[in-house]
Amino acid sequence: MSKLDSSFDYPRAALNEPVKRNSEGRWLPNTDAWITEDGLVIKVELAGLRREDLELSMEGNTLRINGRRADGCRGEGCPCNFLIMEINYGEFESVIELPEGFDLSQARATYQNGFLRIDVPKVAGPPKK
């Protein structure tokens, strides 16, 4: 299974697939993830979506991001003849397994300017004496 990079060791479904769109029209959004002093940051590029088009769920250390980007041009009765089509439309799902040491239950998500940002704090350790 493919790794994001050697310092951030978690598998991400579909990273090893050469094309981001499969036969059902599902796609995988571009995602960055990095570790900071305070925790983990996940940033997902989702231009053209509204907050209400997104669904986040978590189970254990797995984060699941689902949604749908509407396509106003394709479909029955559509007169469009694309010359270039590089933007993914339709349903997507991104599943991210977090490494140990992060508290997904305390994560905070914000959506601004087409980017979903999820900040996941480190697991709180014992109080310092």
C-alpha positions in Angstrom: 0.0 0.0 0.0 1.2 3.4 -0.9 2.4 5.9 1.9 1.9 9.6 1.9 5.5 10.0 2.9 8.0 8.2 5.1 7.5 10.6 8.0 3.7 10.4 8.0 3.1 6.7 8.0 -0.5 5.9 7.3 -2.1 4.2 4.3 -4.7 6.1 2.2 -7.1 4.1 0.1 -6.8 4.8 -3.7 -3.4 6.7 -3.5 -1.9 3.9 -5.6 -4.7 4.2 -8.3 -3.4 6.0 -11.4 -6.8 7.7 -12.1 -8.8 9.6 -9.5 -12.2 8.7 -11.1 -13.5 5.2 -11.3 -16.2 3.6 -13.5 -18.9 4.7 -11.1 -17.8 8.3 -11.5 -16.5 8.5 -7.9 -13.4 10.6 -7.4 -10.8 11.3 -4.7 -10.1 15.0 -3.7 -6.6 16.3 -3.4 -5.5 16.1 0.2 -2.5 17.3 2.2 -1.7 16.2 5.8 1.0 17.3 8.1 2.0 17.0 11.8 2.5 20.2 13.8 3.6 20.8 17.4 0.0 20.8 18.5 -1.4 17.9 16.4 -2.3 16.9 12.9 -3.7 19.0 10.1 -5.6 17.6 7.2 -6.5 19.9 4.3 -8.8 18.8 1.5 -9.4 20.7 -1.8 -13.1 20.8 -2.5 -13.8 23.8 -4.7 -17.4 24.3 -5.7 -18.9 22.5 -2.8 -21.1 23.9 -0.1 -20.7 22.9 3.5 -24.1 21.1 3.3 -22.6 18.9 0.5 -20.0 17.5 2.9 -20.3 14.7 5.5 -17.6 13.9 8.0 -17.7 10.8 10.1 -15.2 9.0 12.4 -14.7 5.6 13.9 -11.7 4.9 16.0 -8.8 6.5 14.3 -10.4 6.5 10.8 -11.8 9.7 9.3 -14.2 9.5 6.4 -15.1 12.5 4.2 -18.0 12.1 1.8 -19.7 14.5 -0.5 -20.9 15.3 -4.0 -19.9 18.1 -6.4 -22.8 18.9 -8.7 -22.3 19.0 -12.4 -24.7 21.5 -14.0 -23.8 20.7 -17.6 -23.9 16.9 -18.0 -26.9 14.8 -17.9 -30.1 14.1 -19.9 -31.0 17.0 -22.3 -27.6 18.7 -21.8 -26.3 20.4 -24.9 -22.6 20.4 -23.6 -19.8 19.1 -25.8 -16.7 19.3 -23.7 -13.4 20.3 -25.3 -11.6 19.8 -22.0 -12.9 18.1 -18.9 -10.5 18.0 -16.0 -12.7 18.8 -13.1 -14.2 15.9 -11.2 -17.9 15.8 -10.5 -20.2 13.5 -8.7 -19.7 11.6 -5.5 -16.4 11.3 -3.6 -15.2 9.5 -0.6 -11.8 9.9 1.2 -10.9 7.6 4.0 -7.9 8.6 6.1 -6.5 6.4 8.9 -4.7 8.5 11.5 -1.5 7.4 13.1 -1.5 6.7 16.9 -1.2 9.7 19.2 -4.0 11.9 17.9 -7.5 12.4 19.3 -10.0 12.4 16.5 -12.9 12.9 18.9 -11.6 16.4 19.6 -11.0 17.4 15.9 -12.2 20.7 14.6 -13.2 21.3 11.0 -13.5 24.5 9.1 -14.5 25.0 5.4 -13.4 28.2 3.7 -12.6 29.2 0.1 -13.0 25.7 -1.2 -10.7 24.0 1.4 -11.8 21.8 4.2 -9.3 21.9 7.1 -9.4 19.5 9.9 -7.2 20.1 13.0 -6.8 17.0 15.2 -5.0 17.6 18.5 -2.5 15.2 20.0 -3.8 12.8 22.6 -3.6 14.5 26.0 -0.9 13.0 28.2 -0.9 12.9 32.0 -0.9 16.3 33.7 2.6 17.7 34.3 3.7 18.1 37.9 
